[in-house]
Each structure stands twice: as C-alpha cells, then as structure tokens.
Amino acid sequence: MARRTANPGGHCVSSITEAIKAVDPGAQVRIDLATQRVDIEPTEADAAELGDAIKQAGYTPVAIDSPAGPAVKAAAPGRKGCCCG
C-alpha cells in the first residue's frame, strides 16, 4: 500500500503517482504543484496509456513539449475540495 503524506497537495500528488505507477511501475514521476506539471520518465507505458491512467484518476492531462522532453500538465478543473487547486 502506498504511503500518503498529510502535506498540502499530497492527495493530488499521490493520486496521480499511483495512477501512473499502476500502468508503469518503473516510471519516474515528478510533480510540480505550483505549475500543475507532471514529468514522467516511462519504462513500459506509452503516452496514451499514461494519459488514460491520469484521466481515470480524475484529472485532465494535457501533453506539452519541453526542452527536457515530453511532459503532461494535469489539472482537475471540475474537482471541488482538491488540496492542490
């Protein structure tokens, strides 16, 4: 079972991370709450699988290009009471 922290934004971070790890257990996930950016270095899953996993967690992934490689901006515009805005 994944350990959840009590810090602000912890719910969103853990929800997205768990969703990604469910389809790609070896993926490296970095989440920046301030910019609502999720950087993923996959080991098995492709972009479509990762995007679907984020959608299933209740977030709206938006693929973005960056100098460091592909990334996803995940937002939850319709979600109320979410700790990360």
N, C-alpha and C positions, 0 to 999 in steps of 0.2 A: 504494500500500500504506500502511496506517495505521501510524503510529509508536507503538510500545509503550514505556512507561516501566518502570523497574525499581523503582519505589516500591511499598510495601505497598499492596495493593488495586488496583494497576494492571491486573492481569488482569481482574478483575471489571468495573472501570470501562470498560476498552477493549472487552470482550466485549459489554456492554450497549449502549455507544455505537455500536459497529459494527453491531449488530443493528438499532438504531433508524434509523441513517443509511442502511441498506440499503433500507428501505421509505420513508424520508422524508429525502433527502439535505440538505434545508434546515432540518431540525428543530434547535432549540436544546436541548441536553441538559445538565442539571446533576445531579450525583450526590453525595450526602452519605453516605459510608460509615458514619459513626457511627450514623445513624438508618436506614440502608438505604433511603433515599428517592431516587427518581429523578423530577426535574421535567422535563417535556417540553413545549416550545412547538412543536407541529407546524406544518408549512406545507402538507402534502399528505395525510398519512395520518390516519385516524380512530383512535379509542381501541382498537377491536377489532384493527386492523392492527398498531398499536404493541404491544398486549398479546401478540398472536401472535408477533411478532418476538422479544420478550423470552422467551417460552416456548421458542421454537426455539433460543435461546442457552443454554437450560438453567436458567432462573430462573423463579420463580413470581411473576408480577405480581399485585398487589392494588391495585385502584383506591381512592383515598382522596380525600376532599374537603378543600380547604384554602381559607383566605381569599384566597390568591393564585391560585386556580384549580385545575383538576384536576391530580392528580399520581399517581404509581404508586410503591408500595413494592415493591421487587423483592428477593426472598430466595431462597436456594438451600439449603433445609434438608437435603436429602439429599446434597449435594455434599461430598466429603471432599477435604481439601488445598487448599481455596479460600483465597486470601490475605485475603479480607475477612470471614471468619467465617461 
